[in-house]
Amino acid sequence: MVPDVFEQQIDWLQSNFELISLYDAQHRLSSGRNQRPAVCITFDDGYSDNCNFAIPLIVERGIPFTYFVALKNVTERLPFLHDLQRGVPLEPNSVEQLKRMAGQGIEIGAHTCSRADGTNIQDSRRLLDEIVTAGQELSMLIEQPVNYFAFPHGSFTHLTADAFRMAREVGFSGVVSAYGGYNFPVSDPFHLQWIHADAE
C-alpha cells in the first residue's frame, strides 16, 4: 500500500471509528460494554519500510496499535519466503528499529519464529519453539513484555487447538487470527479476529 492510500485509510478510520488497543478491545468484549464501533490496528511480519512513513504517521496521531514480527526474519535479516517467491525480497525490520519502536511505547507482538504455518507442524517441540520460545526471545530482545501472538497464515484452516492451548497456557494475553474480522460481545476476548487492509 502506498503512503497516500495508507494515510487516506487512517483518515477514514479516525473519522468513523474509535481506534483502540487490543487490550481495550478485550476489556470491552469481556464487559459487553462499547459505546461506539471500534477498530484495532495491527501490522504483521515486520517490514523495515513501515518505519519510513506508516509508523511515524500513527505515532504522531497518538493511535494505539500492535506490531507483530516474525523473530528469525528480524534477527537474521531474512526476506520473507512469500516475498522471495514473488521475486520481491523486501527488507525486514532490524533489531534496532524494533528496540526504538518498543522504546516509543509501541506494543510489539509475536508472529512465530519463522512465520510458520502451524498446521504443518506435527512436532510439539517445534510448535513450542515457534510460539513460546519466539515470544520469550522477542521479549528479551526488545526488553519489553510481549503480550500478544498473531497466527501467520491465520485463516480458520491454519489454526489448531494445540496452538491456541499453548498460547493461552504460556501466558499470552490474547491471540489474533486472520479470518472473520469482526468481534462482538459474545466473542471470546482471548481470540481477536482480524481483517486484511487492502489498497482499494
Backbone torsions as a table, in degrees:
resi	resn	phi	psi	omega
1	MET	NA	128.5	-178.8
2	VAL	-76.0	156.5	-175.1
3	PRO	-54.8	-42.1	-177.8
4	ASP	-61.5	-42.2	179.7
5	VAL	-67.7	-41.9	177.9
6	PHE	-58.3	-45.7	-179.7
7	GLU	-63.9	-39.5	177.3
8	GLN	-61.8	-40.2	179.9
9	GLN	-68.4	-39.2	176.5
10	ILE	-64.5	-41.4	176.8
11	ASP	-56.9	-46.1	-177.6
12	TRP	-65.5	-43.2	178.8
13	LEU	-61.4	-44.4	-179.9
14	GLN	-64.5	-31.0	-179.0
15	SER	-77.3	-25.8	-170.5
16	ASN	-115.3	-12.9	-175.8
17	PHE	-139.4	161.9	167.1
18	GLU	-89.0	127.4	-178.3
19	LEU	-97.4	118.3	-171.1
20	ILE	-130.5	167.6	178.4
21	SER	-80.0	164.9	174.7
22	LEU	-60.6	-38.1	178.7
23	TYR	-60.1	-46.5	179.7
24	ASP	-64.9	-37.3	177.3
25	ALA	-62.1	-43.6	179.0
26	GLN	-62.7	-41.0	179.1
27	HIS	-61.9	-42.6	-179.8
28	ARG	-67.9	-38.9	177.1
29	LEU	-64.7	-40.2	-178.9
30	SER	-67.5	-40.2	-176.2
31	SER	-84.0	-20.2	-176.4
32	GLY	75.9	10.5	-177.4
33	ARG	-114.4	122.7	177.8
34	ASN	-153.4	122.7	-173.5
35	GLN	-87.0	-22.1	-173.4
36	ARG	-148.7	144.3	176.2
37	PRO	-52.9	133.5	-173.4
38	ALA	-127.5	152.9	-178.6
39	VAL	-132.3	140.6	170.0
40	CYS	-107.0	139.0	177.2
41	ILE	-105.7	131.0	175.6
42	THR	-133.9	155.7	172.5
43	PHE	-119.3	145.0	177.8
44	ASP	-114.4	153.6	170.8
45	ASP	84.8	-63.6	-179.1
46	GLY	110.2	80.3	-180.0
47	TYR	-102.9	135.3	-177.3
48	SER	-58.7	-39.0	-174.4
49	ASP	-70.5	-10.9	172.1
50	ASN	-59.1	-29.0	-176.9
51	CYS	-77.7	-8.9	-179.8
52	ASN	-80.9	-34.4	-175.6
53	PHE	-140.2	-53.3	-171.1
54	ALA	-61.5	-51.0	-177.5
55	ILE	-64.5	-48.4	177.7
56	PRO	-57.9	-37.6	179.4
57	LEU	-62.4	-48.0	-177.3
58	ILE	-68.2	-40.8	178.9
59	VAL	-62.9	-43.5	-179.9
60	GLU	-60.0	-34.6	-179.0
61	ARG	-85.9	-3.9	177.7
62	GLY	71.6	28.4	-178.8
63	ILE	-89.7	126.9	176.2
64	PRO	-72.8	147.4	176.6
65	PHE	-160.7	165.2	177.4
66	THR	-121.1	136.3	-173.3
67	TYR	-115.8	104.2	-176.5
68	PHE	-90.1	131.3	-177.8
69	VAL	-129.4	142.6	172.2
70	ALA	-85.1	117.2	-166.7
71	LEU	-58.8	-50.4	-173.4
72	LYS	-63.9	-36.5	179.5
73	ASN	-63.4	-33.7	179.1
74	VAL	-77.0	-51.0	-174.1
75	THR	-68.2	-30.7	-179.6
76	GLU	-104.8	2.2	179.6
77	ARG	53.6	47.2	-179.0
78	LEU	-96.9	125.8	172.9
79	PRO	-58.6	152.1	-178.9
80	PHE	-73.9	143.2	-175.5
81	LEU	-57.4	-42.6	-177.5
82	HIS	-64.6	-29.0	175.7
83	ASP	-74.9	-39.7	176.7
84	LEU	-61.3	-38.4	-179.9
85	GLN	-66.9	-27.4	177.0
86	ARG	-86.6	-5.8	-177.7
87	GLY	78.5	20.3	-179.2
88	VAL	-128.1	82.9	-175.7
89	PRO	-78.6	77.6	-178.3
90	LEU	-67.7	148.9	-174.5
91	GLU	-80.9	129.9	175.2
92	PRO	-77.2	167.1	175.4
93	ASN	-59.6	154.9	171.2
94	SER	-93.2	162.6	175.6
95	VAL	-60.0	-39.8	-179.4
96	GLU	-62.1	-39.8	177.5
97	GLN	-62.8	-43.8	-180.0
98	LEU	-63.9	-42.7	179.2
99	LYS	-62.6	-40.2	179.1
100	ARG	-65.1	-41.5	178.4
101	MET	-63.8	-45.5	178.9
102	ALA	-61.1	-38.3	178.6
103	GLY	-65.6	-23.4	176.6
104	GLN	-83.0	-1.8	-178.7
105	GLY	91.3	8.2	177.7
106	ILE	-74.3	132.5	179.5
107	GLU	-78.4	120.8	177.9
108	ILE	-100.1	130.9	-179.7
109	GLY	-117.3	162.7	-178.4
110	ALA	-88.5	143.3	-178.9
111	HIS	-136.0	38.6	-173.5
112	THR	72.2	178.8	177.5
113	CYS	-80.9	-45.2	-171.2
114	SER	-121.6	21.6	-175.4
115	ARG	56.9	45.9	-172.2
116	ALA	-80.6	148.3	172.3
117	ASP	-86.9	111.0	-174.8
118	GLY	-59.5	-27.3	-179.1
119	THR	-70.6	-17.5	178.9
120	ASN	-93.4	3.6	-177.8
121	ILE	-104.7	110.1	179.0
122	GLN	-96.4	-21.9	-177.6
123	ASP	-84.1	118.1	-177.0
124	SER	-64.1	-29.3	178.4
125	ARG	-68.7	-38.1	177.7
126	ARG	-68.9	-39.4	177.3
127	LEU	-61.0	-40.2	176.6
128	LEU	-60.3	-43.1	178.7
129	ASP	-63.1	-43.4	-176.0
130	GLU	-68.5	-35.8	-175.8
131	ILE	-98.0	-54.7	-171.3
132	VAL	-82.4	-57.1	-177.0
133	THR	-60.9	-41.6	179.7
134	ALA	-60.6	-40.9	178.2
135	GLY	-65.5	-41.7	179.6
136	GLN	-65.5	-43.7	-179.3
137	GLU	-68.0	-36.5	176.4
138	LEU	-63.5	-42.2	177.9
139	SER	-59.6	-43.8	178.2
140	MET	-65.8	-36.5	-178.0
141	LEU	-64.1	-44.7	-176.4
142	ILE	-94.1	-5.8	179.8
143	GLU	58.3	39.9	177.9
144	GLN	-144.8	153.0	174.4
145	PRO	-62.7	145.6	173.0
146	VAL	-111.9	107.3	-169.9
147	ASN	-98.1	-18.5	-173.3
148	TYR	-128.9	151.0	179.9
149	PHE	-127.8	132.0	175.4
150	ALA	-112.9	131.5	179.4
151	PHE	-74.8	122.5	168.4
152	PRO	-65.6	152.6	-178.3
153	HIS	51.0	44.9	-163.5
154	GLY	-81.3	34.5	172.2
155	SER	-76.3	170.8	-173.7
156	PHE	-55.5	-37.3	-176.8
157	THR	-73.8	-11.9	-178.3
158	HIS	-99.6	4.2	-178.0
159	LEU	-104.0	139.2	178.6
160	THR	-125.3	152.3	178.8
161	ALA	-62.3	-37.1	179.4
162	ASP	-62.2	-41.6	-179.7
163	ALA	-66.7	-42.7	176.7
164	PHE	-60.4	-47.8	-178.5
165	ARG	-60.8	-43.6	-178.7
166	MET	-63.5	-43.9	-179.8
167	ALA	-63.7	-37.8	180.0
168	ARG	-71.4	-44.5	-176.0
169	GLU	-67.7	-31.9	-178.2
170	VAL	-77.2	-14.0	174.1
171	GLY	108.3	10.3	172.4
172	PHE	-60.6	143.0	178.7
173	SER	-73.2	-26.0	179.7
174	GLY	-173.4	167.2	177.2
175	VAL	-126.8	154.2	-178.6
176	VAL	-123.0	130.8	176.3
177	SER	-113.9	171.8	-174.5
178	ALA	-115.9	45.3	173.7
179	TYR	-145.8	160.1	178.0
180	GLY	83.5	-67.9	173.6
181	GLY	87.0	-22.6	-175.5
182	TYR	-117.4	140.2	-178.2
183	ASN	-124.6	129.2	-176.2
184	PHE	-121.4	166.5	-178.7
185	PRO	-54.5	-23.7	178.2
186	VAL	-83.9	-6.2	-178.0
187	SER	-74.8	155.2	174.4
188	ASP	-70.4	117.4	-177.7
189	PRO	-67.4	-17.1	177.1
190	PHE	-72.6	-30.5	-176.1
191	HIS	-110.2	105.1	179.7
192	LEU	-98.1	126.5	-177.8
193	GLN	-92.0	150.7	-164.8
194	TRP	-130.3	150.8	175.8
195	ILE	-128.6	142.4	-175.1
196	HIS	-76.7	140.7	175.1
197	ALA	-91.1	123.3	179.6
198	ASP	-106.2	162.7	-176.1
199	ALA	-78.5	-5.7	-178.4
200	GLU	-114.3	NA	NA
